[in-house]
């Protein structure tokens, strides 16, 4: 059995990681499903589908792939996510120039900031000015000798 993500399936309401209110606004971690196979014999399928059983010499088995929830998605409500994004943008504006000018000295801080930025998916609804700033910081991180952003 393997674990898969199913992005086409919209998950249910889960508690916000900050305040606990039921939400699915900002998905931080997608739900994971365990994939398994279920064998349906032909007679079961015919009975299930309401058809009369026909006599056959060779009975076929149909394998149906099913999914069972393994880990629920992790979400944050918009009420908690918005101030967190504002704080991150303010932190970016405050430190961007230092990070760009002296990337190697701030390598750990930049890496940690970008990891958090990606986790909360702040790029999704971002103004153009901040998009340019974050790209500048990402390029500074690459220039500092680390290709890691996540």
CNS distance restraints for C-alpha pairs under 8 A (distance, minus, plus):
assign (resid   1 and name CA) (resid  34 and name CA) 6.51 0.50 0.50
assign (resid   1 and name CA) (resid  35 and name CA) 5.68 0.50 0.50
assign (resid   1 and name CA) (resid  36 and name CA) 5.61 0.50 0.50
assign (resid   2 and name CA) (resid  34 and name CA) 5.77 0.50 0.50
assign (resid   2 and name CA) (resid  35 and name CA) 5.54 0.50 0.50
assign (resid   2 and name CA) (resid  36 and name CA) 7.58 0.50 0.50
assign (resid   3 and name CA) (resid  32 and name CA) 6.33 0.50 0.50
assign (resid   3 and name CA) (resid  33 and name CA) 5.50 0.50 0.50
assign (resid   3 and name CA) (resid  34 and name CA) 4.59 0.50 0.50
assign (resid   3 and name CA) (resid  35 and name CA) 6.16 0.50 0.50
assign (resid   3 and name CA) (resid  70 and name CA) 7.64 0.50 0.50
assign (resid   4 and name CA) (resid  32 and name CA) 5.63 0.50 0.50
assign (resid   4 and name CA) (resid  33 and name CA) 5.29 0.50 0.50
assign (resid   4 and name CA) (resid  34 and name CA) 6.38 0.50 0.50
assign (resid   4 and name CA) (resid  35 and name CA) 6.92 0.50 0.50
assign (resid   5 and name CA) (resid  30 and name CA) 6.82 0.50 0.50
assign (resid   5 and name CA) (resid  31 and name CA) 6.25 0.50 0.50
assign (resid   5 and name CA) (resid  32 and name CA) 4.88 0.50 0.50
assign (resid   5 and name CA) (resid  33 and name CA) 6.07 0.50 0.50
assign (resid   6 and name CA) (resid  31 and name CA) 7.49 0.50 0.50
assign (resid   6 and name CA) (resid  32 and name CA) 7.32 0.50 0.50
assign (resid   6 and name CA) (resid  33 and name CA) 7.41 0.50 0.50
assign (resid   7 and name CA) (resid  30 and name CA) 7.56 0.50 0.50
assign (resid  11 and name CA) (resid  24 and name CA) 7.30 0.50 0.50
assign (resid  11 and name CA) (resid  31 and name CA) 7.09 0.50 0.50
assign (resid  11 and name CA) (resid  72 and name CA) 7.92 0.50 0.50
assign (resid  11 and name CA) (resid  73 and name CA) 6.90 0.50 0.50
assign (resid  12 and name CA) (resid  24 and name CA) 6.89 0.50 0.50
assign (resid  13 and name CA) (resid  22 and name CA) 5.38 0.50 0.50
assign (resid  13 and name CA) (resid  23 and name CA) 4.90 0.50 0.50
assign (resid  13 and name CA) (resid  24 and name CA) 5.33 0.50 0.50
assign (resid  14 and name CA) (resid  21 and name CA) 7.85 0.50 0.50
assign (resid  14 and name CA) (resid  22 and name CA) 5.11 0.50 0.50
assign (resid  14 and name CA) (resid  23 and name CA) 5.51 0.50 0.50
assign (resid  14 and name CA) (resid  24 and name CA) 6.48 0.50 0.50
assign (resid  14 and name CA) (resid  72 and name CA) 7.78 0.50 0.50
assign (resid  14 and name CA) (resid  73 and name CA) 7.30 0.50 0.50
assign (resid  14 and name CA) (resid  74 and name CA) 7.15 0.50 0.50
assign (resid  14 and name CA) (resid  75 and name CA) 6.74 0.50 0.50
assign (resid  15 and name CA) (resid  19 and name CA) 7.70 0.50 0.50
assign (resid  15 and name CA) (resid  20 and name CA) 4.50 0.50 0.50
assign (resid  15 and name CA) (resid  21 and name CA) 5.14 0.50 0.50
assign (resid  15 and name CA) (resid  22 and name CA) 4.46 0.50 0.50
assign (resid  15 and name CA) (resid  23 and name CA) 6.08 0.50 0.50
assign (resid  15 and name CA) (resid  74 and name CA) 7.99 0.50 0.50
assign (resid  15 and name CA) (resid  75 and name CA) 7.10 0.50 0.50
assign (resid  15 and name CA) (resid  76 and name CA) 7.77 0.50 0.50
assign (resid  16 and name CA) (resid  20 and name CA) 4.41 0.50 0.50
assign (resid  16 and name CA) (resid  21 and name CA) 5.34 0.50 0.50
assign (resid  16 and name CA) (resid  22 and name CA) 6.11 0.50 0.50
assign (resid  16 and name CA) (resid  23 and name CA) 6.07 0.50 0.50
assign (resid  16 and name CA) (resid  74 and name CA) 7.56 0.50 0.50
assign (resid  16 and name CA) (resid  75 and name CA) 5.48 0.50 0.50
assign (resid  16 and name CA) (resid  76 and name CA) 4.51 0.50 0.50
assign (resid  16 and name CA) (resid  77 and name CA) 5.61 0.50 0.50
assign (resid  17 and name CA) (resid  74 and name CA) 7.12 0.50 0.50
assign (resid  17 and name CA) (resid  75 and name CA) 6.41 0.50 0.50
assign (resid  17 and name CA) (resid  76 and name CA) 5.66 0.50 0.50
assign (resid  18 and name CA) (resid  76 and name CA) 6.80 0.50 0.50
assign (resid  18 and name CA) (resid  80 and name CA) 6.70 0.50 0.50
assign (resid  19 and name CA) (resid  80 and name CA) 7.42 0.50 0.50
assign (resid  21 and name CA) (resid  77 and name CA) 7.38 0.50 0.50
assign (resid  22 and name CA) (resid  77 and name CA) 7.82 0.50 0.50
assign (resid  23 and name CA) (resid  75 and name CA) 6.69 0.50 0.50
assign (resid  23 and name CA) (resid  76 and name CA) 6.84 0.50 0.50
assign (resid  23 and name CA) (resid  77 and name CA) 5.56 0.50 0.50
assign (resid  24 and name CA) (resid  75 and name CA) 5.64 0.50 0.50
assign (resid  24 and name CA) (resid  76 and name CA) 7.06 0.50 0.50
assign (resid  24 and name CA) (resid  77 and name CA) 6.89 0.50 0.50
assign (resid  25 and name CA) (resid  75 and name CA) 6.72 0.50 0.50
assign (resid  25 and name CA) (resid  76 and name CA) 6.44 0.50 0.50
assign (resid  25 and name CA) (resid  77 and name CA) 5.42 0.50 0.50
assign (resid  25 and name CA) (resid  78 and name CA) 6.12 0.50 0.50
assign (resid  26 and name CA) (resid  75 and name CA) 5.39 0.50 0.50
assign (resid  26 and name CA) (resid  76 and name CA) 5.24 0.50 0.50
assign (resid  26 and name CA) (resid  77 and name CA) 6.27 0.50 0.50
assign (resid  26 and name CA) (resid  78 and name CA) 6.83 0.50 0.50
assign (resid  26 and name CA) (resid  81 and name CA) 7.55 0.50 0.50
assign (resid  26 and name CA) (resid 120 and name CA) 7.94 0.50 0.50
assign (resid  27 and name CA) (resid  73 and name CA) 6.89 0.50 0.50
assign (resid  27 and name CA) (resid  74 and name CA) 5.97 0.50 0.50
assign (resid  27 and name CA) (resid  75 and name CA) 4.42 0.50 0.50
assign (resid  27 and name CA) (resid  76 and name CA) 6.63 0.50 0.50
assign (resid  28 and name CA) (resid  73 and name CA) 7.51 0.50 0.50
assign (resid  28 and name CA) (resid  74 and name CA) 5.43 0.50 0.50
assign (resid  28 and name CA) (resid  75 and name CA) 5.32 0.50 0.50
assign (resid  28 and name CA) (resid  76 and name CA) 7.09 0.50 0.50
assign (resid  28 and name CA) (resid 119 and name CA) 6.16 0.50 0.50
assign (resid  28 and name CA) (resid 120 and name CA) 5.82 0.50 0.50
assign (resid  28 and name CA) (resid 121 and name CA) 7.22 0.50 0.50
assign (resid  29 and name CA) (resid  73 and name CA) 5.44 0.50 0.50
assign (resid  29 and name CA) (resid  74 and name CA) 4.91 0.50 0.50
assign (resid  29 and name CA) (resid  75 and name CA) 7.01 0.50 0.50
assign (resid  30 and name CA) (resid  72 and name CA) 7.43 0.50 0.50
assign (resid  30 and name CA) (resid  73 and name CA) 4.68 0.50 0.50
assign (resid  30 and name CA) (resid  74 and name CA) 6.66 0.50 0.50
assign (resid  31 and name CA) (resid  69 and name CA) 7.48 0.50 0.50
assign (resid  31 and name CA) (resid  70 and name CA) 7.56 0.50 0.50
assign (resid  31 and name CA) (resid  71 and name CA) 5.54 0.50 0.50
assign (resid  31 and name CA) (resid  72 and name CA) 4.68 0.50 0.50
assign (resid  31 and name CA) (resid  73 and name CA) 3.99 0.50 0.50
assign (resid  31 and name CA) (resid  74 and name CA) 7.47 0.50 0.50
assign (resid  32 and name CA) (resid  69 and name CA) 6.32 0.50 0.50
assign (resid  32 and name CA) (resid  70 and name CA) 5.38 0.50 0.50
assign (resid  32 and name CA) (resid  71 and name CA) 5.03 0.50 0.50
assign (resid  32 and name CA) (resid  72 and name CA) 6.63 0.50 0.50
assign (resid  32 and name CA) (resid  73 and name CA) 7.40 0.50 0.50
assign (resid  33 and name CA) (resid  67 and name CA) 5.85 0.50 0.50
assign (resid  33 and name CA) (resid  68 and name CA) 5.38 0.50 0.50
assign (resid  33 and name CA) (resid  69 and name CA) 4.49 0.50 0.50
assign (resid  33 and name CA) (resid  70 and name CA) 4.79 0.50 0.50
assign (resid  33 and name CA) (resid  71 and name CA) 6.84 0.50 0.50
assign (resid  34 and name CA) (resid  67 and name CA) 5.55 0.50 0.50
assign (resid  34 and name CA) (resid  68 and name CA) 5.11 0.50 0.50
assign (resid  34 and name CA) (resid  69 and name CA) 6.21 0.50 0.50
assign (resid  34 and name CA) (resid  70 and name CA) 5.64 0.50 0.50
assign (resid  35 and name CA) (resid  65 and name CA) 6.91 0.50 0.50
assign (resid  35 and name CA) (resid  66 and name CA) 5.91 0.50 0.50
assign (resid  35 and name CA) (resid  67 and name CA) 4.71 0.50 0.50
assign (resid  35 and name CA) (resid  68 and name CA) 6.58 0.50 0.50
assign (resid  36 and name CA) (resid  65 and name CA) 5.84 0.50 0.50
assign (resid  36 and name CA) (resid  66 and name CA) 5.40 0.50 0.50
assign (resid  36 and name CA) (resid  67 and name CA) 6.27 0.50 0.50
assign (resid  36 and name CA) (resid  68 and name CA) 7.86 0.50 0.50
assign (resid  37 and name CA) (resid  63 and name CA) 6.24 0.50 0.50
assign (resid  37 and name CA) (resid  64 and name CA) 5.64 0.50 0.50
assign (resid  37 and name CA) (resid  65 and name CA) 4.58 0.50 0.50
assign (resid  37 and name CA) (resid  66 and name CA) 5.96 0.50 0.50
assign (resid  38 and name CA) (resid  63 and name CA) 5.64 0.50 0.50
assign (resid  38 and name CA) (resid  64 and name CA) 5.13 0.50 0.50
assign (resid  38 and name CA) (resid  65 and name CA) 6.25 0.50 0.50
assign (resid  38 and name CA) (resid  66 and name CA) 6.91 0.50 0.50
assign (resid  39 and name CA) (resid  61 and name CA) 6.44 0.50 0.50
assign (resid  39 and name CA) (resid  62 and name CA) 5.81 0.50 0.50
assign (resid  39 and name CA) (resid  63 and name CA) 4.56 0.50 0.50
assign (resid  39 and name CA) (resid  64 and name CA) 6.23 0.50 0.50
assign (resid  40 and name CA) (resid  44 and name CA) 6.23 0.50 0.50
assign (resid  40 and name CA) (resid  45 and name CA) 6.50 0.50 0.50
assign (resid  40 and name CA) (resid  61 and name CA) 5.72 0.50 0.50
assign (resid  40 and name CA) (resid  62 and name CA) 5.16 0.50 0.50
assign (resid  40 and name CA) (resid  63 and name CA) 6.12 0.50 0.50
assign (resid  40 and name CA) (resid  64 and name CA) 7.19 0.50 0.50
assign (resid  41 and name CA) (resid  45 and name CA) 6.50 0.50 0.50
assign (resid  41 and name CA) (resid  59 and name CA) 7.56 0.50 0.50
assign (resid  41 and name CA) (resid  60 and name CA) 6.38 0.50 0.50
assign (resid  41 and name CA) (resid  61 and name CA) 4.45 0.50 0.50
assign (resid  41 and name CA) (resid  62 and name CA) 6.13 0.50 0.50
assign (resid  42 and name CA) (resid  46 and name CA) 6.20 0.50 0.50
assign (resid  42 and name CA) (resid  59 and name CA) 6.42 0.50 0.50
assign (resid  42 and name CA) (resid  60 and name CA) 5.52 0.50 0.50
assign (resid  42 and name CA) (resid  61 and name CA) 5.63 0.50 0.50
assign (resid  42 and name CA) (resid  62 and name CA) 6.79 0.50 0.50
assign (resid  43 and name CA) (resid  47 and name CA) 6.11 0.50 0.50
assign (resid  43 and name CA) (resid  53 and name CA) 6.61 0.50 0.50
assign (resid  44 and name CA) (resid  48 and name CA) 5.96 0.50 0.50
assign (resid  45 and name CA) (resid  49 and name CA) 5.96 0.50 0.50
assign (resid  46 and name CA) (resid  50 and name CA) 6.01 0.50 0.50
assign (resid  46 and name CA) (resid  51 and name CA) 5.06 0.50 0.50
assign (resid  46 and name CA) (resid  52 and name CA) 6.65 0.50 0.50
assign (resid  46 and name CA) (resid  53 and name CA) 6.27 0.50 0.50
assign (resid  47 and name CA) (resid  51 and name CA) 6.03 0.50 0.50
assign (resid  47 and name CA) (resid  52 and name CA) 7.15 0.50 0.50
assign (resid  47 and name CA) (resid  53 and name CA) 7.41 0.50 0.50
assign (resid  76 and name CA) (resid  80 and name CA) 6.62 0.50 0.50
assign (resid  76 and name CA) (resid  81 and name CA) 6.15 0.50 0.50
assign (resid  77 and name CA) (resid  81 and name CA) 6.07 0.50 0.50
assign (resid  78 and name CA) (resid  82 and name CA) 5.84 0.50 0.50
assign (resid  79 and name CA) (resid  83 and name CA) 7.38 0.50 0.50
assign (resid  80 and name CA) (resid  84 and name CA) 6.58 0.50 0.50
assign (resid  81 and name CA) (resid  85 and name CA) 6.18 0.50 0.50
assign (resid  81 and name CA) (resid 120 and name CA) 7.97 0.50 0.50
assign (resid  82 and name CA) (resid  86 and name CA) 6.25 0.50 0.50
assign (resid  83 and name CA) (resid  87 and name CA) 6.15 0.50 0.50
assign (resid  84 and name CA) (resid  88 and name CA) 6.21 0.50 0.50
assign (resid  85 and name CA) (resid  89 and name CA) 6.10 0.50 0.50
assign (resid  85 and name CA) (resid 122 and name CA) 6.34 0.50 0.50
assign (resid  86 and name CA) (resid  90 and name CA) 6.14 0.50 0.50
assign (resid  87 and name CA) (resid  91 and name CA) 6.08 0.50 0.50
assign (resid  88 and name CA) (resid  92 and name CA) 6.05 0.50 0.50
assign (resid  88 and name CA) (resid 117 and name CA) 7.59 0.50 0.50
assign (resid  89 and name CA) (resid  93 and name CA) 6.13 0.50 0.50
assign (resid  89 and name CA) (resid 130 and name CA) 7.12 0.50 0.50
assign (resid  90 and name CA) (resid  94 and name CA) 6.12 0.50 0.50
assign (resid  91 and name CA) (resid  95 and name CA) 6.16 0.50 0.50
assign (resid  92 and name CA) (resid  96 and name CA) 5.43 0.50 0.50
assign (resid  92 and name CA) (resid 133 and name CA) 7.67 0.50 0.50
assign (resid  92 and name CA) (resid 134 and name CA) 7.71 0.50 0.50
assign (resid  93 and name CA) (resid  97 and name CA) 7.93 0.50 0.50
assign (resid  93 and name CA) (resid 133 and name CA) 7.77 0.50 0.50
assign (resid  95 and name CA) (resid  99 and name CA) 6.17 0.50 0.50
assign (resid  96 and name CA) (resid 100 and name CA) 6.08 0.50 0.50
assign (resid  96 and name CA) (resid 133 and name CA) 7.18 0.50 0.50
assign (resid  96 and name CA) (resid 137 and name CA) 6.61 0.50 0.50
assign (resid  97 and name CA) (resid 101 and name CA) 6.07 0.50 0.50
assign (resid  98 and name CA) (resid 102 and name CA) 5.91 0.50 0.50
assign (resid  98 and name CA) (resid 103 and name CA) 7.61 0.50 0.50
assign (resid  99 and name CA) (resid 103 and name CA) 4.93 0.50 0.50
assign (resid  99 and name CA) (resid 106 and name CA) 6.02 0.50 0.50
assign (resid  99 and name CA) (resid 110 and name CA) 7.17 0.50 0.50
assign (resid  99 and name CA) (resid 137 and name CA) 6.80 0.50 0.50
assign (resid  99 and name CA) (resid 140 and name CA) 7.03 0.50 0.50
assign (resid 100 and name CA) (resid 136 and name CA) 7.18 0.50 0.50
assign (resid 100 and name CA) (resid 137 and name CA) 6.14 0.50 0.50
assign (resid 100 and name CA) (resid 140 and name CA) 5.26 0.50 0.50
assign (resid 102 and name CA) (resid 106 and name CA) 6.79 0.50 0.50
assign (resid 103 and name CA) (resid 107 and name CA) 5.84 0.50 0.50
assign (resid 103 and name CA) (resid 140 and name CA) 5.73 0.50 0.50
assign (resid 103 and name CA) (resid 141 and name CA) 6.16 0.50 0.50
assign (resid 103 and name CA) (resid 143 and name CA) 7.37 0.50 0.50
assign (resid 103 and name CA) (resid 144 and name CA) 5.27 0.50 0.50
assign (resid 104 and name CA) (resid 141 and name CA) 7.80 0.50 0.50
assign (resid 104 and name CA) (resid 144 and name CA) 4.92 0.50 0.50
assign (resid 104 and name CA) (resid 145 and name CA) 7.60 0.50 0.50
assign (resid 106 and name CA) (resid 110 and name CA) 6.00 0.50 0.50
assign (resid 107 and name CA) (resid 111 and name CA) 6.10 0.50 0.50
assign (resid 107 and name CA) (resid 141 and name CA) 6.70 0.50 0.50
assign (resid 107 and name CA) (resid 144 and name CA) 7.03 0.50 0.50
assign (resid 108 and name CA) (resid 112 and name CA) 6.09 0.50 0.50
assign (resid 109 and name CA) (resid 113 and name CA) 6.04 0.50 0.50
assign (resid 110 and name CA) (resid 114 and name CA) 6.09 0.50 0.50
assign (resid 110 and name CA) (resid 137 and name CA) 7.60 0.50 0.50
assign (resid 110 and name CA) (resid 141 and name CA) 6.90 0.50 0.50
assign (resid 111 and name CA) (resid 115 and name CA) 6.07 0.50 0.50
assign (resid 111 and name CA) (resid 141 and name CA) 7.46 0.50 0.50
assign (resid 111 and name CA) (resid 148 and name CA) 7.34 0.50 0.50
assign (resid 111 and name CA) (resid 149 and name CA) 6.07 0.50 0.50
assign (resid 111 and name CA) (resid 150 and name CA) 7.38 0.50 0.50
assign (resid 112 and name CA) (resid 116 and name CA) 6.26 0.50 0.50
assign (resid 113 and name CA) (resid 117 and name CA) 6.03 0.50 0.50
assign (resid 114 and name CA) (resid 118 and name CA) 6.03 0.50 0.50
assign (resid 114 and name CA) (resid 138 and name CA) 7.80 0.50 0.50
assign (resid 114 and name CA) (resid 149 and name CA) 6.08 0.50 0.50
assign (resid 114 and name CA) (resid 150 and name CA) 6.87 0.50 0.50
assign (resid 115 and name CA) (resid 119 and name CA) 6.14 0.50 0.50
assign (resid 115 and name CA) (resid 149 and name CA) 6.27 0.50 0.50
assign (resid 115 and name CA) (resid 150 and name CA) 4.81 0.50 0.50
assign (resid 116 and name CA) (resid 120 and name CA) 6.25 0.50 0.50
assign (resid 117 and name CA) (resid 121 and name CA) 6.09 0.50 0.50
assign (resid 117 and name CA) (resid 122 and name CA) 5.86 0.50 0.50
assign (resid 117 and name CA) (resid 123 and name CA) 7.82 0.50 0.50
assign (resid 118 and name CA) (resid 122 and name CA) 6.70 0.50 0.50
assign (resid 118 and name CA) (resid 123 and name CA) 7.57 0.50 0.50
assign (resid 118 and name CA) (resid 150 and name CA) 7.17 0.50 0.50
assign (resid 122 and name CA) (resid 126 and name CA) 6.69 0.50 0.50
assign (resid 123 and name CA) (resid 131 and name CA) 7.22 0.50 0.50
assign (resid 126 and name CA) (resid 130 and name CA) 6.57 0.50 0.50
assign (resid 126 and name CA) (resid 131 and name CA) 6.51 0.50 0.50
assign (resid 127 and name CA) (resid 131 and name CA) 6.40 0.50 0.50
assign (resid 128 and name CA) (resid 132 and name CA) 6.32 0.50 0.50
assign (resid 129 and name CA) (resid 133 and name CA) 6.33 0.50 0.50
assign (resid 130 and name CA) (resid 134 and name CA) 6.03 0.50 0.50
assign (resid 131 and name CA) (resid 135 and name CA) 6.22 0.50 0.50
assign (resid 132 and name CA) (resid 136 and name CA) 6.19 0.50 0.50
assign (resid 133 and name CA) (resid 137 and name CA) 6.30 0.50 0.50
assign (resid 134 and name CA) (resid 138 and name CA) 6.11 0.50 0.50
assign (resid 135 and name CA) (resid 139 and name CA) 6.12 0.50 0.50
assign (resid 136 and name CA) (resid 140 and name CA) 6.18 0.50 0.50
assign (resid 137 and name CA) (resid 141 and name CA) 6.22 0.50 0.50
assign (resid 138 and name CA) (resid 142 and name CA) 6.35 0.50 0.50
assign (resid 138 and name CA) (resid 149 and name CA) 7.36 0.50 0.50
assign (resid 139 and name CA) (resid 143 and name CA) 6.06 0.50 0.50
assign (resid 140 and name CA) (resid 144 and name CA) 6.07 0.50 0.50
assign (resid 141 and name CA) (resid 145 and name CA) 6.91 0.50 0.50
assign (resid 141 and name CA) (resid 146 and name CA) 6.07 0.50 0.50
assign (resid 141 and name CA) (resid 147 and name CA) 7.07 0.50 0.50
assign (resid 141 and name CA) (resid 148 and name CA) 7.94 0.50 0.50
assign (resid 141 and name CA) (resid 149 and name CA) 7.88 0.50 0.50
assign (resid 142 and name CA) (resid 146 and name CA) 5.22 0.50 0.50
assign (resid 142 and name CA) (resid 147 and name CA) 5.04 0.50 0.50
assign (resid 142 and name CA) (resid 148 and name CA) 7.61 0.50 0.50
